[in-house]
Amino acid sequence: MEKPNRRGLLMMAAAAGATLAMPRYLLAAAGKGTDAGFGNDLAAVRAAIEKQRPEAVKRLQNWIALPSIAAENRNMKEGCQLMIDLLKEAGFQTAKIMPTDGQPGVFATFDAGAKRTVGMYFMYDVKQFDPSEWSSPPLEAAIVEKPSFGRVMIGRGATNQKGPEATFLAALHALRAAGRKPPVNIVLVAEGEEEIASPHFSQVVHQPDVLAALSKCREVFMPFASQTPQGGVQISLGAKGAVEIELVASTEKWGRGAKDDIHSSYKAELDSAVWRMVKALSTLVSEDGNDPAIDGWFDHVKPLTERQKQIIADNVASTNEADVKKLLGVQHWVRDLSYRDALERLASQPTVNIEGMYAGYTGPGGKTILPSKATAKLDLRLVPDQTAAEAEAKLKAHLAKRGYGDIEVKVTGGYDPTQTDESSSLIKASTAVYRHLGLRVSLSPRLAGSWPGCVFTGAPVNLPAGHFGTGHGSRAHAPDEYYVVESSNPTVHGMADATLSYVMHLYALAAV
């Protein structure tokens, strides 16, 4: 259970002086004016959240137990159907499968008879995992004590993104149990390929019926566990784009060396596909590996504005660099930059990263072979005004110009960067709720990570898009991924408090 001081903060909304606890427009959004009611409304919803806490936790555990992994084509049909079932159980009147050229998406609507309609984005897929690397089986969703946080759920997808999404669905369940409808209608689109860079998500969103539904919205948001271990939240005004690529160098396509693996003694007279890959990769970056060196890569990179630089300066002034390094396990920033310069670089610089490489024999002992094939997996992070299509074309041209045109470039997914104005309805509503809850709020020019928000911010949808949510989780994509369920940290929300924050956010969006 959360500590009493944390609960006391959140029960402010149920106090008799509700007009002092809640921003005026949030009270108006309840439909009862500024003199009555909204505090009582939240008290009833909070009571429902507490009563439904066990089933909300169990719902998340059941979801984690079914991993949908697009990269392995694992449980995709089952995961899509479970997504539909979860939405319908939460009150969505319609939820249907949306076929694509890859894995299916979902389109759902919740008509609450409200004046305002809000767009939402979900994902039902998760990253791959190796159970041997975990302290707790990744599909058991065990709840364990974690120092400084309380009781956390460990499992693949716990924080990215099933935990936050299940918490939002718990908010809809609680509203219904309290006898209230959501203050907004909801248009929701979900995909099962986010973890492979969303190669077909636009096929879902660009369907005529989906576009027609989204045309009624003023924003799109994704549930997110936004709190740091210190309890603050950061609102990102965009995200980098991403392109996931597989490079393959083979002696057969090159037309040199042996067509198959051969004894390594022949290296003296034969070319190597592996060394060819290494040499080709080295041309993509600067000598220290930290700056992209692909021809024309920075042609359309938009510099940070003075406002964005000020946002970063404000973050530096209000955060402890040592805490950040400890959380991330960082020893030194690249080139021993100052904290501010490192953050500016994080927000403004595109990257060329090698996710992994494999070739030949990698088992125990040695195996003296000359491999005929080498593969490298890359991700390219993009900033405004780069595009995924431009990045792919420039990479191919760069390799060809240097005589590496035989190296196959397989783009497995990707999308453009995204940007949302801080004066948008989404950012205003999110900021108001966070501040009401007593959380320290900061802005960020953009996430260094990526999500397919450009499908919403770009044509033909053209809506602000971003994230909202309290609570904390970490180790996404890594072993022992976790999500805080019951917080012992007075500055960090557990699942129940995070559920209430989503209710508040819907009211804020209804009014802003």
C-alpha positions in Angstrom: 0.0 0.0 0.0 1.1 3.6 -0.6 2.3 5.6 2.4 -0.4 7.8 4.0 1.3 11.0 3.0 1.2 10.1 -0.6 -2.5 9.2 -0.4 -3.2 12.3 1.5 -1.8 14.4 -1.3 -4.1 12.7 -3.9 -7.2 12.9 -1.7 -6.9 16.7 -1.8 -9.3 16.5 -4.7 -11.9 15.0 -2.3 -11.6 17.7 0.3 -14.4 20.1 1.0 -12.4 23.0 -0.4 -12.3 21.4 -3.9 -12.1 24.8 -5.6 -8.7 25.3 -4.0 -7.4 21.9 -4.8 -8.4 21.7 -8.4 -7.8 24.2 -11.2 -11.1 26.0 -12.0 -11.5 24.5 -15.5 -11.2 21.0 -14.1 -14.1 21.7 -11.8 -16.1 23.0 -14.7 -15.3 19.9 -16.7 -17.2 17.8 -14.2 -20.4 19.6 -15.3 -21.2 20.9 -11.8 -19.6 24.3 -11.8 -17.0 25.6 -9.2 -19.1 25.4 -6.1 -19.9 21.7 -5.9 -19.3 18.2 -6.7 -16.0 17.5 -8.4 -14.2 16.6 -5.2 -17.0 14.1 -4.4 -16.8 12.7 -8.0 -13.1 12.0 -7.5 -13.7 10.5 -4.1 -16.1 8.0 -5.6 -13.7 7.2 -8.4 -10.9 6.8 -6.0 -13.0 4.4 -3.9 -13.7 2.4 -7.0 -10.0 2.3 -7.9 -9.1 1.0 -4.4 -11.8 -1.6 -4.6 -10.8 -2.8 -8.0 -7.0 -2.7 -7.3 -6.6 -6.6 -7.1 -8.4 -7.1 -10.4 -6.4 -4.3 -12.1 -3.1 -5.9 -11.0 -4.3 -9.3 -12.1 -5.3 -7.9 -15.5 -1.8 -6.6 -16.0 -0.3 -9.9 -14.9 -2.5 -11.8 -17.4 -1.5 -9.4 -20.2 2.2 -9.8 -19.4 1.8 -13.6 -19.5 1.0 -13.4 -23.2 3.9 -11.8 -25.0 3.3 -10.7 -28.6 6.8 -10.3 -30.2 6.6 -9.1 -33.8 10.3 -9.8 -34.4 9.7 -13.5 -33.7 6.1 -13.6 -35.1 5.1 -14.9 -31.6 1.5 -14.7 -30.4 0.6 -11.9 -32.7 -2.9 -13.1 -33.5 -3.6 -13.9 -29.8 -2.1 -10.6 -28.7 -4.3 -8.6 -31.1 -7.4 -10.4 -29.9 -6.5 -9.9 -26.2 -6.0 -6.2 -27.0 -9.5 -6.1 -28.4 -10.9 -8.0 -25.4 -9.2 -5.6 -22.9 -10.7 -2.6 -24.7 -14.2 -4.0 -24.8 -14.1 -5.0 -21.1 -13.1 -1.4 -20.3 -16.2 0.0 -22.1 -15.2 0.6 -25.7 -18.3 -0.1 -27.8 -16.3 -1.0 -30.9 -12.9 -2.6 -31.3 -11.9 -4.4 -34.4 -8.8 -5.9 -36.1 -7.2 -3.8 -38.7 -5.2 -6.0 -41.2 -1.9 -4.6 -42.6 0.8 -6.0 -44.8 2.4 -7.1 -41.6 1.0 -7.7 -38.1 -2.6 -6.4 -37.5 -3.6 -3.3 -35.6 -6.7 -2.4 -33.7 -9.2 0.5 -34.1 -11.6 1.2 -31.2 -14.1 3.8 -30.2 -15.7 4.8 -26.9 -18.7 7.0 -27.3 -19.4 8.6 -24.0 -21.8 11.2 -25.4 -19.3 13.9 -24.6 -18.6 17.2 -26.5 -14.9 16.5 -26.8 -13.1 13.5 -28.4 -9.6 12.5 -27.6 -7.3 10.3 -29.6 -5.1 7.6 -28.0 -2.3 5.3 -29.2 -1.6 1.8 -27.7 0.9 -0.9 -28.6 0.3 -4.6 -27.7 3.7 -5.9 -28.7 6.9 -6.2 -26.5 10.6 -6.7 -27.0 12.3 -10.1 -27.1 13.8 -11.6 -23.9 16.2 -14.2 -22.6 14.8 -15.7 -19.4 18.3 -16.7 -18.3 19.1 -13.1 -17.8 16.2 -12.3 -15.5 16.1 -12.6 -11.7 12.4 -13.4 -12.0 10.7 -15.2 -15.0 9.7 -12.5 -17.5 6.3 -13.9 -18.1 5.3 -14.6 -14.5 4.8 -10.9 -13.7 5.9 -11.5 -10.1 5.4 -8.7 -7.5 8.6 -8.2 -5.5 10.0 -5.6 -3.0 12.3 -3.1 -4.6 14.3 -0.8 -2.3 13.3 2.9 -2.6 10.2 2.1 -4.6 8.1 -0.5 -2.8 6.3 -3.4 -4.5 7.0 -3.6 -8.3 5.9 -6.0 -11.0 8.8 -7.6 -12.9 8.0 -8.8 -16.5 8.5 -8.1 -20.1 6.2 -5.2 -21.1 5.7 -4.2 -17.4 6.6 -0.6 -18.1 6.9 -0.6 -21.9 3.9 -0.3 -22.3 1.5 -2.8 -20.8 1.8 -1.3 -17.3 0.8 2.3 -18.2 -1.8 1.1 -20.7 -3.4 -1.3 -18.2 -3.4 1.5 -15.7 -5.3 3.7 -18.1 -7.8 1.0 -18.7 -8.2 0.7 -14.9 -9.3 4.3 -14.9 -12.1 3.5 -17.3 -13.2 0.6 -15.2 -13.2 2.8 -12.1 -15.3 5.5 -13.8 -17.9 3.0 -14.7 -17.9 1.5 -11.2 -18.4 5.0 -9.8 -21.4 5.5 -12.0 -19.8 8.0 -14.3 -19.0 8.1 -18.0 -15.6 9.4 -19.2 -15.8 13.2 -19.8 -14.5 12.7 -23.4 -15.1 10.3 -26.2 -12.1 8.2 -27.2 -10.7 7.1 -30.5 -8.0 4.6 -30.0 -5.6 3.0 -32.5 -3.2 0.2 -31.5 -0.4 -1.7 -33.3 1.6 -4.9 -32.8 4.8 -3.7 -34.5 6.1 -0.8 -32.4 9.1 -2.8 -31.3 10.2 -3.3 -34.9 9.8 0.4 -35.7 6.1 0.3 -36.9 6.6 -0.6 -40.5 2.9 -0.8 -41.2 1.2 1.4 -38.6 0.3 4.1 -41.1 -1.8 1.5 -43.0 -4.0 1.4 -39.8 -4.3 5.1 -39.2 -4.8 6.1 -42.9 -7.9 3.9 -43.3 -10.8 6.2 -44.2 -12.9 5.3 -41.1 -9.9 5.8 -38.8 -9.1 9.2 -40.3 -12.7 10.2 -40.1 -12.8 9.4 -36.4 -9.4 11.1 -35.7 -10.7 14.2 -37.5 -12.9 14.8 -34.4 -9.9 14.9 -32.1 -7.7 17.7 -31.0 -4.8 15.6 -29.8 -3.5 12.1 -29.4 -1.7 10.7 -26.4 -0.1 7.5 -25.2 -0.1 6.3 -21.6 3.3 6.5 -20.1 5.0 6.0 -16.7 6.6 9.5 -16.7 7.9 9.8 -13.1 11.6 9.7 -12.3 12.8 8.0 -9.1 12.7 11.4 -7.5 9.1 11.8 -8.5 9.3 14.6 -11.1 7.9 14.4 -14.6 9.3 15.5 -17.9 7.0 16.5 -20.8 8.7 15.8 -24.1 7.6 18.1 -27.0 8.4 15.5 -29.6 10.6 12.5 -30.3 13.3 11.5 -32.6 12.5 9.4 -35.7 14.0 6.0 -36.2 15.0 3.7 -39.0 15.9 0.0 -38.3 18.2 -1.6 -40.8 20.0 -4.8 -41.4 23.2 -4.8 -43.5 24.3 -8.0 -45.0 27.8 -8.5 -46.6 28.3 -11.8 -48.5 31.1 -13.1 -50.6 28.6 -14.6 -53.0 27.0 -11.2 -53.8 30.3 -9.4 -53.7 31.7 -11.9 -56.2 35.0 -12.4 -54.3 36.3 -14.9 -51.8 34.8 -18.4 -51.3 31.0 -18.8 -51.8 30.7 -20.6 -48.5 32.6 -20.7 -45.2 36.0 -22.2 -45.7 39.1 -23.0 -43.5 40.7 -19.9 -42.2 44.1 -20.9 -43.5 42.9 -19.7 -46.9 42.6 -16.1 -45.7 46.0 -15.5 -47.1 44.6 -15.8 -50.6 40.9 -15.0 -50.2 38.8 -11.9 -49.3 36.7 -11.8 -46.1 33.0 -10.8 -46.0 33.5 -9.9 -42.3 36.3 -7.5 -42.8 34.4 -6.0 -45.7 31.5 -5.3 -43.3 33.8 -3.8 -40.7 35.4 -1.5 -43.2 32.0 -0.4 -44.6 30.7 0.3 -41.1 33.7 2.4 -40.3 32.8 4.8 -43.1 29.4 5.6 -41.5 30.8 7.4 -38.5 33.7 9.6 -37.3 36.9 8.1 -36.1 35.6 7.8 -32.5 32.3 6.4 -33.7 30.2 9.3 -32.3 29.3 11.4 -35.2 27.4 10.2 -38.3 29.6 10.6 -41.4 27.1 9.5 -44.1 27.2 11.8 -47.1 24.7 14.6 -46.7 23.5 13.4 -43.4 23.2 16.8 -41.8 21.7 18.6 -44.8 18.2 18.9 -43.2 19.1 18.8 -39.5 17.2 21.6 -37.9 19.2 23.3 -35.1 17.8 23.7 -31.6 15.9 27.0 -31.2 16.7 29.4 -28.4 13.6 28.3 -26.6 14.7 24.7 -26.8 18.1 25.5 -25.5 16.5 27.4 -22.6 14.4 24.3 -21.8 17.5 22.2 -21.6 19.3 24.8 -19.5 16.3 24.8 -17.1 16.6 21.0 -16.8 20.3 21.2 -16.0 19.6 23.7 -13.3 16.8 21.6 -11.7 18.3 18.1 -11.9 21.2 16.4 -10.3 23.7 15.2 -12.8 25.0 12.5 -10.5 21.4 11.1 -10.0 21.0 10.9 -13.7 24.3 9.1 -14.2 23.5 6.7 -11.4 20.0 5.9 -12.9 21.5 5.3 -16.4 24.7 3.6 -15.2 26.7 6.3 -17.1 30.4 6.6 -16.4 31.2 9.6 -18.7 29.3 11.6 -21.3 30.6 11.3 -24.8 33.9 13.2 -25.2 33.6 14.2 -21.5 31.1 16.9 -22.4 29.4 19.0 -19.7 26.0 17.8 -18.6 24.3 20.7 -20.5 26.3 20.0 -23.7 25.4 16.3 -23.4 21.7 17.1 -23.1 21.8 19.5 -26.1 23.5 16.8 -28.1 21.0 14.2 -27.0 18.1 16.4 -28.2 19.7 17.8 -31.4 21.9 15.1 -32.9 21.0 12.3 -35.2 22.8 9.0 -34.6 24.1 5.9 -36.3 24.1 3.0 -33.8 25.2 -0.7 -34.2 22.6 -2.8 -32.3 24.5 -6.0 -32.9 26.7 -7.9 -35.3 27.1 -11.6 -36.1 29.2 -13.7 -38.4 30.9 -17.0 -38.5 31.4 -19.0 -35.3 30.7 -17.5 -31.8 30.4 -20.6 -29.7 32.8 -22.0 -27.1 36.4 -22.4 -28.1 37.6 -21.5 -31.5 36.6 -22.7 -35.0 39.1 -21.7 -37.6 36.8 -20.6 -40.5 36.8 -17.8 -42.9 33.0 -16.8 -42.9 31.3 -16.0 -46.1 28.7 -13.7 -44.6 28.4 -11.0 -42.0 25.3 -9.2 -40.7 25.0 -5.9 -38.8 21.8 -4.5 -37.3 21.7 -0.7 -37.1 19.3 1.9 -35.8 19.4 5.4 -37.1 17.8 8.2 -34.9 16.6 11.2 -36.8 15.8 14.8 -35.8 13.7 17.4 -37.5 13.7 17.9 -40.5 15.2 14.6 -41.5 12.9 11.9 -42.9 13.2 8.1 -42.8 13.0 7.9 -46.6 15.9 10.4 -47.0 18.0 8.5 -44.4 17.6 5.2 -46.3 18.5 6.7 -49.6 21.5 8.5 -48.3 22.8 5.4 -46.6 22.6 3.4 -49.8 24.2 6.1 -51.9 27.0 6.5 -49.3 27.9 2.8 -49.4 27.6 2.6 -53.2 29.9 5.6 -53.7 32.6 3.9 -51.7 32.4 0.6 -53.5 30.1 -1.2 -51.1 27.0 -1.3 -53.3 26.9 -5.1 -53.0 26.1 -4.9 -49.3 22.4 -5.4 -48.9 20.5 -2.7 -47.0 17.3 -4.2 -45.6 15.0 -1.6 -43.9 12.8 -3.4 -41.5 10.9 -0.4 -40.1 11.1 3.3 -39.4 9.4 6.7 -39.3 10.0 10.4 -39.2 10.7 12.6 -36.1 7.8 14.4 -34.4 7.3 17.7 -32.7 4.4 19.1 -30.7 3.9 22.8 -29.7 4.0 23.5 -25.9 0.9 25.7 -26.3 -1.2 22.8 -27.6 -4.2 21.4 -25.7 -2.3 18.2 -24.9 0.6 19.9 -23.2 -1.6 22.4 -21.4 -3.8 19.7 -19.9 -0.9 17.5 -19.0 1.0 20.3 -17.3 -2.1 21.3 -15.3 -2.7 17.8 -13.9 0.9 17.2 -13.0 1.1 20.6 -11.2 -2.1 20.0 -9.4 -0.7 16.7 -8.1 2.3 18.6 -6.7 4.8 17.1 -9.1 7.8 19.0 -10.4 7.3 19.5 -14.1 10.0 20.1 -16.7 10.0 20.2 -20.4 12.2 18.5 -23.0 12.6 19.5 -26.6 12.1 15.8 -27.6 12.5 12.2 -26.5 15.9 10.7 -27.5 13.9 7.5 -28.0 11.2 7.1 -30.7 7.6 6.3 -31.2 5.5 6.6 -34.4 3.9 9.9 -33.3 4.7 11.3 -36.7 1.7 9.3 -38.1 -0.5 11.6 -36.0 1.5 14.9 -36.2 2.0 14.6 -39.9 -0.4 14.8 -42.8 -3.2 14.0 -43.1 -4.0 13.8 -39.4 -2.0 16.9 -38.3 -2.7 16.6 -34.5 -0.5 17.3 -31.4 0.7 14.0 -30.0 2.7 12.9 -27.0 2.6 11.1 -23.7 0.9 11.4 -20.3 1.0 9.4 -17.1 2.3 9.3 -13.6 4.0 6.3 -11.9 7.4 4.9 -12.5 9.0 2.0 -14.3 12.4 1.2 -15.8 14.6 -1.3 -17.6 12.5 -1.3 -20.8 14.1 -3.6 -23.4 16.4 -5.0 -20.7 16.2 -7.9 -18.2 14.2 -7.3 -15.0 11.9 -4.7 -16.6 9.7 -3.4 -13.8 6.6 -1.2 -13.0 5.8 0.2 -9.6 2.5 -1.3 -8.3 2.4 -0.2 -4.7 4.8 2.7 -3.9 6.6 3.1 -0.6 8.3 6.3 -2.0 6.3 9.4 -1.0 7.2 11.1 -4.3 6.3 8.3 -6.7 2.8 7.1 -7.6 1.8 3.5 -7.4 -0.7 2.0 -9.8 -3.8 3.2 -8.0 -2.6 6.9 -7.8 -1.5 6.7 -11.5 -5.0 5.4 -12.3 -6.5 8.5 -10.7 -4.2 10.7 -12.6 -5.5 9.4 -15.9 -9.1 10.2 -14.7 -7.9 13.8 -14.0 -6.2 14.0 -17.4 -9.4 13.1 -19.2 -11.3 15.9 -17.3 -8.5 18.3 -18.1 -8.7 17.4 -21.8 -12.4 17.8 -21.8 -12.0 21.4 -20.6 -8.9 22.8 -22.1 
